[in-house]
Amino acid sequence: MFGRRFDLFEIFGFRVRVDMSWIVLAILVAWSLSSGYFPVRFEDLSARTYWTMGILGAAGLFPSIIFHETAHSLVARSFGMPMKGITLFVFGGVAEMGGEPPSPKAEFFMAIAGPLSSFVLAGAFLGVYAAGLRPVRRRSGPLFPPASCKRIPGRNAPGGTG
């Protein structure tokens, strides 16, 4: 199933590997974000800024896939299943099992653990966004301006000079 792959690290006793095909996914995601999504969402930024954002977005995909696959693996381990590791490849990732699930119940909980973990992660990021830690849409200037820029003494304050 996999071609050439490299060991990256270990998490909770699961060996995390990356297949060379995952690089194709990372490049496609970076390209899609930098040439499609970000220029529409954040207008009038430089191409370099869009590519930086696209590469960071693709890099953010990496830990989210590992989080998702780790959830599958931890539930499988709790049902006594041997796990060979986690491999990232062109279609995302896979938690490699060492055998078949012991029961339909185990298979169900293993299958649902990944998507549930993704919803938890999405909820956490939504909470960060709702707390006010979000990008500001601007025609120019930095994407993430300092939160205190409107609170500089003497600037934009009643009786101030700005």
C-alpha positions in Angstrom: 0.0 0.0 0.0 2.8 2.4 0.8 5.9 3.3 -1.2 9.0 4.9 0.4 8.3 6.1 3.9 10.3 7.7 6.7 10.0 7.5 10.5 9.3 10.8 12.0 8.7 10.3 15.7 6.7 8.3 18.3 3.6 9.4 20.1 1.9 7.4 22.9 4.0 4.4 21.7 2.8 4.7 18.1 5.5 5.2 15.4 4.5 8.1 13.1 5.7 7.8 9.5 5.3 9.8 6.4 5.0 8.3 2.9 6.6 10.3 0.1 3.1 10.6 -1.5 2.1 12.9 1.5 4.4 15.5 0.1 2.1 15.7 -3.0 -0.9 16.4 -0.6 1.0 19.1 1.3 2.0 20.8 -2.0 -1.6 20.6 -3.3 -3.0 22.0 -0.1 -0.4 24.8 0.0 -1.1 25.7 -3.6 -4.9 25.6 -3.2 -4.8 27.8 -0.2 -2.3 30.3 -1.5 -3.8 30.7 -5.0 -7.5 30.1 -4.3 -8.8 30.5 -0.8 -6.6 33.2 0.8 -6.6 35.7 -2.1 -10.4 35.7 -2.0 -10.7 35.8 1.8 -7.9 38.4 2.3 -7.6 40.7 -0.6 -4.7 42.8 -1.8 -1.8 41.0 0.0 1.4 40.0 -1.7 1.9 36.7 -3.4 4.6 36.0 -0.9 2.2 36.5 2.0 -0.4 34.2 0.3 2.2 31.5 -0.2 3.4 31.8 3.4 -0.2 31.5 4.6 -0.7 28.5 2.3 2.4 26.7 3.5 1.4 27.4 7.2 -2.1 26.0 6.4 -0.6 22.9 4.9 1.7 22.5 7.9 -1.4 22.8 10.1 -2.9 19.9 8.3 0.0 17.7 9.5 -0.8 17.8 13.3 -4.5 17.6 12.7 -4.2 14.3 10.8 -1.9 12.9 13.4 -4.4 13.9 16.1 -7.2 12.2 14.2 -5.2 9.0 13.6 -3.9 8.9 17.2 -7.5 8.9 18.4 -8.2 5.8 16.2 -5.1 4.1 17.6 -5.7 4.9 21.2 -9.2 3.4 21.0 -7.9 0.4 19.2 -5.3 -0.1 21.9 -8.0 0.2 24.6 -9.8 -2.8 22.9 -6.5 -4.8 23.0 -5.7 -4.4 19.3 -2.0 -4.3 18.4 -1.2 -1.2 16.4 1.7 -1.0 14.0 1.8 2.8 13.8 0.4 5.8 11.9 1.4 6.7 8.4 0.6 9.9 6.6 0.1 9.5 2.8 -1.6 11.2 -0.1 -5.1 10.5 1.1 -4.4 11.8 4.6 -3.4 9.2 7.2 -4.0 5.7 8.3 -3.7 4.0 11.7 -2.2 0.6 10.8 -3.8 -2.2 12.8 -2.0 -5.5 13.5 -5.1 -7.5 13.2 -8.9 -7.4 13.0 -11.1 -5.7 15.6 -12.3 -8.2 18.2 -15.9 -7.2 17.9 -18.3 -5.0 16.0 -18.5 -2.7 19.1 -14.7 -2.3 19.0 -14.7 -1.6 15.3 -17.5 1.0 15.7 -15.7 2.9 18.5 -12.4 2.7 16.6 -14.1 4.1 13.5 -15.9 6.9 15.3 -12.9 8.0 17.4 -11.1 9.8 14.6 -14.0 11.9 13.3 -15.0 12.8 16.9 -11.5 13.9 17.7 -11.6 16.1 14.5 -14.9 17.7 15.8 -13.2 18.3 19.2 -10.2 20.0 17.5 -12.6 22.1 15.3 -14.5 23.1 18.5 -11.3 24.1 20.2 -10.3 26.3 17.2 -13.8 27.8 17.1 -13.4 28.6 20.8 -10.1 30.4 20.1 -11.8 32.3 17.2 -14.8 33.2 19.4 -12.5 34.4 22.1 -11.3 37.1 19.7 -8.0 35.6 18.6 -8.8 35.9 14.9 -7.3 37.5 11.8 -8.5 40.9 10.9 -9.7 41.5 7.4 -8.0 44.5 6.0 -7.2 45.8 2.5 -3.5 46.3 3.6 -1.2 46.0 6.5 -0.4 43.0 8.7 -2.8 40.1 8.8 -2.5 39.9 12.6 -2.1 43.4 13.9 -1.1 43.8 17.6 -4.2 43.8 19.7 -3.0 46.8 21.6 -2.5 49.1 18.6 -5.7 51.0 19.4 -4.7 51.5 23.0 -1.5 53.4 22.5 -1.6 56.4 24.9 -2.3 59.6 23.0 -3.5 57.8 20.0 -7.2 57.2 19.2 -8.0 58.1 22.8 -10.4 60.8 24.0 -8.4 64.0 24.1 -5.4 62.3 22.4 -3.5 63.5 19.3 -4.2 60.6 17.0 
